[in-house]
Amino acid sequence: MSIADDIHNYYEKLLFEHLEANGLLDRDPNYLADLCCIVLNHLPTKYVRHDVDTAFFLTRAERARMDIKVNKALKDALEYLEQENANS
């Protein structure tokens, strides 16, 4: 097993939750890939091995701040892609 299989950015999980909550998972896969890259490039990194451990040790305030960051980055990325599509 590779170390790349053991770690991931916790913000990826949060982003997926936000995509699902906003009904965005049915979008074109290429659009979703671009959207995710843009969003994740505007968020800090938080590498973890196990999501459950991270969720357990996060305070409510920390999790709320992370959600706010994801919401803003997602909103900004959606606006950016909308503008790019309009200019194409």
A tleap script that builds the chain and sets N, CA, C and O, in Angstrom:
source leaprc.protein.ff14SB
mol = sequence {
  NMET SER ILE ALA ASP ASP ILE HIE ASN TYR
  TYR GLU LYS LEU LEU PHE GLU HIE LEU GLU
  ALA ASN GLY LEU LEU ASP ARG ASP PRO ASN
  TYR LEU ALA ASP LEU CYS CYS ILE VAL LEU
  ASN HIE LEU PRO THR LYS TYR VAL ARG HIE
  ASP VAL ASP THR ALA PHE PHE LEU THR ARG
  ALA GLU ARG ALA ARG MET ASP ILE LYS VAL
  ASN LYS ALA LEU LYS ASP ALA LEU GLU TYR
  LEU GLU GLN GLU ASN ALA ASN CSER
}
set mol.1.N position { 0.844 -1.178 0.000 }
set mol.1.CA position { 0.000 0.000 0.000 }
set mol.1.C position { 0.889 1.241 0.000 }
set mol.1.O position { 1.909 1.297 0.687 }
set mol.2.N position { 0.481 2.222 -0.779 }
set mol.2.CA position { 1.205 3.476 -0.919 }
set mol.2.C position { 0.766 4.471 0.153 }
set mol.2.O position { -0.375 4.440 0.614 }
set mol.3.N position { 1.680 5.346 0.540 }
set mol.3.CA position { 1.318 6.380 1.514 }
set mol.3.C position { 0.203 7.264 0.961 }
set mol.3.O position { -0.597 7.795 1.731 }
set mol.4.N position { 0.138 7.429 -0.361 }
set mol.4.CA position { -0.919 8.234 -0.971 }
set mol.4.C position { -2.302 7.638 -0.708 }
set mol.4.O position { -3.303 8.354 -0.748 }
set mol.5.N position { -2.361 6.346 -0.444 }
set mol.5.CA position { -3.635 5.701 -0.118 }
set mol.5.C position { -4.029 5.921 1.338 }
set mol.5.O position { -5.185 5.713 1.705 }
set mol.6.N position { -3.083 6.338 2.165 }
set mol.6.CA position { -3.316 6.473 3.597 }
set mol.6.C position { -3.677 7.890 4.043 }
set mol.6.O position { -4.162 8.087 5.157 }
set mol.7.N position { -3.443 8.863 3.186 }
set mol.7.CA position { -3.690 10.251 3.590 }
set mol.7.C position { -4.549 10.959 2.550 }
set mol.7.O position { -4.569 10.581 1.379 }
set mol.8.N position { -5.255 11.987 2.994 }
set mol.8.CA position { -6.010 12.833 2.079 }
set mol.8.C position { -6.291 14.174 2.744 }
set mol.8.O position { -6.125 14.338 3.953 }
set mol.9.N position { -6.710 15.108 1.940 }
set mol.9.CA position { -7.035 16.438 2.419 }
set mol.9.C position { -8.468 16.409 2.960 }
set mol.9.O position { -9.398 16.102 2.214 }
set mol.10.N position { -8.654 16.719 4.223 }
set mol.10.CA position { -9.976 16.682 4.857 }
set mol.10.C position { -10.960 17.618 4.164 }
set mol.10.O position { -12.164 17.363 4.170 }
set mol.11.N position { -10.463 18.693 3.571 }
set mol.11.CA position { -11.347 19.614 2.869 }
set mol.11.C position { -12.021 18.955 1.661 }
set mol.11.O position { -13.080 19.412 1.230 }
set mol.12.N position { -11.427 17.888 1.107 }
set mol.12.CA position { -12.072 17.161 0.015 }
set mol.12.C position { -13.396 16.566 0.495 }
set mol.12.O position { -14.401 16.628 -0.213 }
set mol.13.N position { -13.394 15.994 1.692 }
set mol.13.CA position { -14.616 15.418 2.265 }
set mol.13.C position { -15.653 16.520 2.496 }
set mol.13.O position { -16.826 16.354 2.161 }
set mol.14.N position { -15.222 17.628 3.060 }
set mol.14.CA position { -16.152 18.734 3.304 }
set mol.14.C position { -16.720 19.274 1.994 }
set mol.14.O position { -17.910 19.578 1.908 }
set mol.15.N position { -15.879 19.392 0.985 }
set mol.15.CA position { -16.347 19.876 -0.310 }
set mol.15.C position { -17.397 18.926 -0.881 }
set mol.15.O position { -18.425 19.379 -1.384 }
set mol.16.N position { -17.159 17.631 -0.811 }
set mol.16.CA position { -18.131 16.655 -1.310 }
set mol.16.C position { -19.472 16.823 -0.595 }
set mol.16.O position { -20.527 16.768 -1.227 }
set mol.17.N position { -19.429 17.027 0.723 }
set mol.17.CA position { -20.665 17.234 1.482 }
set mol.17.C position { -21.410 18.469 0.983 }
set mol.17.O position { -22.636 18.451 0.866 }
set mol.18.N position { -20.678 19.535 0.691 }
set mol.18.CA position { -21.295 20.772 0.212 }
set mol.18.C position { -21.832 20.613 -1.211 }
set mol.18.O position { -22.892 21.147 -1.537 }
set mol.19.N position { -21.111 19.887 -2.053 }
set mol.19.CA position { -21.595 19.624 -3.405 }
set mol.19.C position { -22.906 18.850 -3.348 }
set mol.19.O position { -23.855 19.158 -4.069 }
set mol.20.N position { -22.945 17.850 -2.490 }
set mol.20.CA position { -24.147 17.033 -2.342 }
set mol.20.C position { -25.309 17.868 -1.796 }
set mol.20.O position { -26.425 17.796 -2.310 }
set mol.21.N position { -25.045 18.650 -0.765 }
set mol.21.CA position { -26.089 19.474 -0.140 }
set mol.21.C position { -26.656 20.516 -1.106 }
set mol.21.O position { -27.817 20.908 -0.989 }
set mol.22.N position { -25.838 20.960 -2.054 }
set mol.22.CA position { -26.270 21.969 -3.015 }
set mol.22.C position { -26.752 21.368 -4.333 }
set mol.22.O position { -26.998 22.095 -5.295 }
set mol.23.N position { -26.885 20.048 -4.376 }
set mol.23.CA position { -27.390 19.387 -5.569 }
set mol.23.C position { -26.509 19.532 -6.793 }
set mol.23.O position { -27.006 19.595 -7.918 }
set mol.24.N position { -25.207 19.586 -6.583 }
set mol.24.CA position { -24.281 19.810 -7.692 }
set mol.24.C position { -23.641 18.532 -8.228 }
set mol.24.O position { -22.914 18.585 -9.221 }
set mol.25.N position { -23.890 17.401 -7.604 }
set mol.25.CA position { -23.216 16.170 -8.014 }
set mol.25.C position { -23.718 15.611 -9.342 }
set mol.25.O position { -23.095 14.712 -9.907 }
set mol.26.N position { -24.831 16.131 -9.845 }
set mol.26.CA position { -25.349 15.641 -11.123 }
set mol.26.C position { -24.803 16.429 -12.311 }
set mol.26.O position { -25.193 16.182 -13.452 }
set mol.27.N position { -23.909 17.369 -12.050 }
set mol.27.CA position { -23.299 18.161 -13.128 }
set mol.27.C position { -22.367 17.286 -13.962 }
set mol.27.O position { -22.002 16.178 -13.568 }
set mol.28.N position { -21.998 17.811 -15.113 }
set mol.28.CA position { -21.050 17.149 -16.000 }
set mol.28.C position { -19.758 16.837 -15.240 }
set mol.28.O position { -19.251 17.699 -14.522 }
set mol.29.N position { -19.214 15.620 -15.384 }
set mol.29.CA position { -17.996 15.255 -14.644 }
set mol.29.C position { -16.812 16.195 -14.892 }
set mol.29.O position { -16.039 16.461 -13.972 }
set mol.30.N position { -16.661 16.694 -16.104 }
set mol.30.CA position { -15.560 17.624 -16.382 }
set mol.30.C position { -15.770 18.948 -15.654 }
set mol.30.O position { -14.824 19.530 -15.124 }
set mol.31.N position { -17.003 19.414 -15.631 }
set mol.31.CA position { -17.330 20.638 -14.906 }
set mol.31.C position { -17.058 20.444 -13.417 }
set mol.31.O position { -16.468 21.311 -12.772 }
set mol.32.N position { -17.489 19.302 -12.869 }
set mol.32.CA position { -17.267 19.019 -11.442 }
set mol.32.C position { -15.784 18.957 -11.110 }
set mol.32.O position { -15.353 19.466 -10.075 }
set mol.33.N position { -15.009 18.339 -11.982 }
set mol.33.CA position { -13.560 18.248 -11.743 }
set mol.33.C position { -12.944 19.641 -11.708 }
set mol.33.O position { -12.146 19.949 -10.823 }
set mol.34.N position { -13.313 20.483 -12.673 }
set mol.34.CA position { -12.806 21.861 -12.687 }
set mol.34.C position { -13.246 22.605 -11.435 }
set mol.34.O position { -12.447 23.292 -10.798 }
set mol.35.N position { -14.519 22.467 -11.087 }
set mol.35.CA position { -15.058 23.132 -9.900 }
set mol.35.C position { -14.295 22.717 -8.649 }
set mol.35.O position { -13.896 23.565 -7.851 }
set mol.36.N position { -14.094 21.423 -8.478 }
set mol.36.CA position { -13.394 20.924 -7.288 }
set mol.36.C position { -11.961 21.433 -7.224 }
set mol.36.O position { -11.485 21.815 -6.155 }
set mol.37.N position { -11.275 21.441 -8.353 }
set mol.37.CA position { -9.895 21.946 -8.365 }
set mol.37.C position { -9.845 23.412 -7.963 }
set mol.37.O position { -8.993 23.817 -7.172 }
set mol.38.N position { -10.753 24.200 -8.507 }
set mol.38.CA position { -10.772 25.626 -8.186 }
set mol.38.C position { -11.056 25.833 -6.707 }
set mol.38.O position { -10.368 26.602 -6.036 }
set mol.39.N position { -12.068 25.146 -6.205 }
set mol.39.CA position { -12.422 25.292 -4.789 }
set mol.39.C position { -11.266 24.880 -3.904 }
set mol.39.O position { -10.870 25.634 -3.015 }
set mol.40.N position { -10.717 23.695 -4.129 }
set mol.40.CA position { -9.660 23.181 -3.246 }
set mol.40.C position { -8.394 24.027 -3.311 }
set mol.40.O position { -7.654 24.110 -2.331 }
set mol.41.N position { -8.142 24.651 -4.447 }
set mol.41.CA position { -6.968 25.527 -4.552 }
set mol.41.C position { -7.142 26.828 -3.777 }
set mol.41.O position { -6.175 27.561 -3.568 }
set mol.42.N position { -8.363 27.116 -3.351 }
set mol.42.CA position { -8.620 28.326 -2.562 }
set mol.42.C position { -8.852 28.028 -1.089 }
set mol.42.O position { -9.239 28.910 -0.322 }
set mol.43.N position { -8.615 26.800 -0.705 }
set mol.43.CA position { -8.781 26.405 0.696 }
set mol.43.C position { -7.442 25.987 1.276 }
set mol.43.O position { -6.552 25.557 0.541 }
set mol.44.N position { -7.292 26.108 2.583 }
set mol.44.CA position { -6.070 25.591 3.201 }
set mol.44.C position { -6.080 24.066 3.117 }
set mol.44.O position { -7.110 23.460 2.819 }
set mol.45.N position { -4.965 23.470 3.372 }
set mol.45.CA position { -4.914 22.012 3.385 }
set mol.45.C position { -4.980 21.508 4.820 }
set mol.45.O position { -4.496 22.153 5.750 }
set mol.46.N position { -5.581 20.362 4.971 }
set mol.46.CA position { -5.649 19.713 6.277 }
set mol.46.C position { -5.567 18.209 6.010 }
set mol.46.O position { -6.580 17.523 5.879 }
set mol.47.N position { -4.341 17.728 5.935 }
set mol.47.CA position { -4.143 16.322 5.614 }
set mol.47.C position { -4.378 15.455 6.840 }
set mol.47.O position { -3.934 15.762 7.946 }
set mol.48.N position { -5.095 14.356 6.603 }
set mol.48.CA position { -5.465 13.440 7.679 }
set mol.48.C position { -5.345 12.003 7.186 }
set mol.48.O position { -5.266 11.735 5.987 }
set mol.49.N position { -5.333 11.101 8.144 }
set mol.49.CA position { -5.396 9.682 7.807 }
set mol.49.C position { -6.811 9.160 7.941 }
set mol.49.O position { -7.271 8.377 7.109 }
set mol.50.N position { -7.508 9.591 8.991 }
set mol.50.CA position { -8.844 9.065 9.273 }
set mol.50.C position { -9.805 10.220 9.539 }
set mol.50.O position { -9.594 11.014 10.456 }
set mol.51.N position { -10.854 10.306 8.737 }
set mol.51.CA position { -11.836 11.372 8.904 }
set mol.51.C position { -12.472 11.353 10.284 }
set mol.51.O position { -12.701 12.407 10.878 }
set mol.52.N position { -12.756 10.171 10.795 }
set mol.52.CA position { -13.444 10.066 12.079 }
set mol.52.C position { -12.602 10.682 13.198 }
set mol.52.O position { -13.143 11.332 14.092 }
set mol.53.N position { -11.296 10.483 13.155 }
set mol.53.CA position { -10.423 11.069 14.174 }
set mol.53.C position { -10.428 12.589 14.070 }
set mol.53.O position { -10.483 13.290 15.081 }
set mol.54.N position { -10.371 13.085 12.854 }
set mol.54.CA position { -10.362 14.530 12.648 }
set mol.54.C position { -11.668 15.141 13.128 }
set mol.54.O position { -11.662 16.157 13.823 }
set mol.55.N position { -12.783 14.531 12.762 }
set mol.55.CA position { -14.089 15.049 13.183 }
set mol.55.C position { -14.216 15.038 14.702 }
set mol.55.O position { -14.813 15.945 15.282 }
set mol.56.N position { -13.663 14.030 15.342 }
set mol.56.CA position { -13.745 13.917 16.797 }
set mol.56.C position { -12.971 15.040 17.483 }
set mol.56.O position { -13.413 15.564 18.505 }
set mol.57.N position { -11.830 15.407 16.931 }
set mol.57.CA position { -10.972 16.395 17.585 }
set mol.57.C position { -11.263 17.839 17.172 }
set mol.57.O position { -10.714 18.769 17.763 }
set mol.58.N position { -12.109 18.035 16.179 }
set mol.58.CA position { -12.481 19.398 15.797 }
set mol.58.C position { -13.530 19.939 16.758 }
set mol.58.O position { -14.468 19.231 17.123 }
set mol.59.N position { -13.373 21.176 17.162 }
set mol.59.CA position { -14.426 21.808 17.960 }
set mol.59.C position { -15.537 22.242 17.011 }
set mol.59.O position { -15.336 22.312 15.798 }
set mol.60.N position { -16.696 22.530 17.566 }
set mol.60.CA position { -17.800 23.015 16.732 }
set mol.60.C position { -17.414 24.306 16.017 }
set mol.60.O position { -17.752 24.512 14.851 }
set mol.61.N position { -16.711 25.159 16.728 }
set mol.61.CA position { -16.296 26.442 16.144 }
set mol.61.C position { -15.331 26.222 14.975 }
set mol.61.O position { -15.443 26.882 13.942 }
set mol.62.N position { -14.389 25.299 15.139 }
set mol.62.CA position { -13.445 25.006 14.057 }
set mol.62.C position { -14.181 24.448 12.841 }
set mol.62.O position { -13.927 24.860 11.710 }
set mol.63.N position { -15.087 23.516 13.081 }
set mol.63.CA position { -15.850 22.922 11.977 }
set mol.63.C position { -16.703 23.993 11.293 }
set mol.63.O position { -16.810 24.005 10.067 }
set mol.64.N position { -17.303 24.881 12.064 }
set mol.64.CA position { -18.109 25.954 11.493 }
set mol.64.C position { -17.250 26.863 10.614 }
set mol.64.O position { -17.672 27.261 9.528 }
set mol.65.N position { -16.045 27.189 11.085 }
set mol.65.CA position { -15.136 28.027 10.290 }
set mol.65.C position { -14.743 27.323 8.990 }
set mol.65.O position { -14.644 27.953 7.937 }
set mol.66.N position { -14.523 26.023 9.077 }
set mol.66.CA position { -14.173 25.256 7.876 }
set mol.66.C position { -15.336 25.254 6.884 }
set mol.66.O position { -15.126 25.405 5.681 }
set mol.67.N position { -16.554 25.085 7.382 }
set mol.67.CA position { -17.733 25.107 6.515 }
set mol.67.C position { -17.910 26.456 5.844 }
set mol.67.O position { -18.265 26.529 4.667 }
set mol.68.N position { -17.666 27.519 6.586 }
set mol.68.CA position { -17.764 28.871 6.023 }
set mol.68.C position { -16.750 29.035 4.890 }
set mol.68.O position { -17.076 29.578 3.834 }
set mol.69.N position { -15.526 28.566 5.112 }
set mol.69.CA position { -14.491 28.658 4.075 }
set mol.69.C position { -14.894 27.882 2.818 }
set mol.69.O position { -14.715 28.363 1.699 }
set mol.70.N position { -15.441 26.676 3.014 }
set mol.70.CA position { -15.857 25.860 1.867 }
set mol.70.C position { -17.010 26.539 1.133 }
set mol.70.O position { -17.010 26.601 -0.096 }
set mol.71.N position { -17.988 27.046 1.876 }
set mol.71.CA position { -19.122 27.739 1.246 }
set mol.71.C position { -18.647 28.900 0.389 }
set mol.71.O position { -19.087 29.056 -0.750 }
set mol.72.N position { -17.752 29.715 0.931 }
set mol.72.CA position { -17.262 30.880 0.189 }
set mol.72.C position { -16.474 30.456 -1.041 }
set mol.72.O position { -16.680 30.994 -2.129 }
set mol.73.N position { -15.578 29.497 -0.874 }
set mol.73.CA position { -14.768 29.043 -2.005 }
set mol.73.C position { -15.649 28.417 -3.088 }
set mol.73.O position { -15.390 28.607 -4.276 }
set mol.74.N position { -16.678 27.679 -2.695 }
set mol.74.CA position { -17.584 27.061 -3.657 }
set mol.74.C position { -18.391 28.134 -4.390 }
set mol.74.O position { -18.535 28.077 -5.612 }
set mol.75.N position { -18.907 29.090 -3.662 }
set mol.75.CA position { -19.678 30.192 -4.269 }
set mol.75.C position { -18.811 30.953 -5.267 }
set mol.75.O position { -19.247 31.233 -6.384 }
set mol.76.N position { -17.597 31.283 -4.873 }
set mol.76.CA position { -16.688 32.019 -5.748 }
set mol.76.C position { -16.333 31.211 -6.996 }
set mol.76.O position { -16.267 31.761 -8.095 }
set mol.77.N position { -16.105 29.916 -6.827 }
set mol.77.CA position { -15.749 29.059 -7.962 }
set mol.77.C position { -16.921 28.932 -8.933 }
set mol.77.O position { -16.726 28.962 -10.148 }
set mol.78.N position { -18.140 28.790 -8.400 }
set mol.78.CA position { -19.318 28.718 -9.259 }
set mol.78.C position { -19.480 30.000 -10.068 }
set mol.78.O position { -19.768 29.954 -11.264 }
set mol.79.N position { -19.294 31.140 -9.413 }
set mol.79.CA position { -19.387 32.424 -10.114 }
set mol.79.C position { -18.308 32.547 -11.176 }
set mol.79.O position { -18.570 33.032 -12.276 }
set mol.80.N position { -17.101 32.112 -10.856 }
set mol.80.CA position { -15.993 32.179 -11.808 }
set mol.80.C position { -16.296 31.327 -13.037 }
set mol.80.O position { -16.122 31.783 -14.167 }
set mol.81.N position { -16.749 30.087 -12.822 }
set mol.81.CA position { -17.037 29.209 -13.952 }
set mol.81.C position { -18.217 29.720 -14.778 }
set mol.81.O position { -18.228 29.581 -16.001 }
set mol.82.N position { -19.194 30.302 -14.119 }
set mol.82.CA position { -20.328 30.896 -14.827 }
set mol.82.C position { -19.846 32.024 -15.733 }
set mol.82.O position { -20.250 32.124 -16.892 }
set mol.83.N position { -18.982 32.864 -15.191 }
set mol.83.CA position { -18.441 33.986 -15.955 }
set mol.83.C position { -17.583 33.482 -17.121 }
set mol.83.O position { -17.654 34.018 -18.227 }
set mol.84.N position { -16.782 32.459 -16.869 }
set mol.84.CA position { -15.935 31.903 -17.934 }
set mol.84.C position { -16.791 31.312 -19.051 }
set mol.84.O position { -16.484 31.489 -20.230 }
set mol.85.N position { -17.864 30.608 -18.682 }
set mol.85.CA position { -18.760 30.028 -19.678 }
set mol.85.C position { -19.488 31.109 -20.469 }
set mol.85.O position { -19.734 30.945 -21.664 }
set mol.86.N position { -19.830 32.201 -19.817 }
set mol.86.CA position { -20.516 33.300 -20.496 }
set mol.86.C position { -19.592 33.997 -21.494 }
set mol.86.O position { -20.043 34.503 -22.522 }
set mol.87.N position { -18.296 34.019 -21.179 }
set mol.87.CA position { -17.324 34.671 -22.056 }
set mol.87.C position { -16.839 33.766 -23.184 }
set mol.87.O position { -16.131 34.219 -24.083 }
set mol.88.N position { -17.215 32.500 -23.140 }
set mol.88.CA position { -16.759 31.558 -24.197 }
set mol.88.C position { -17.593 31.645 -25.433 }
set mol.88.O position { -17.340 30.926 -26.400 }
savepdb mol mol.pdb
quit
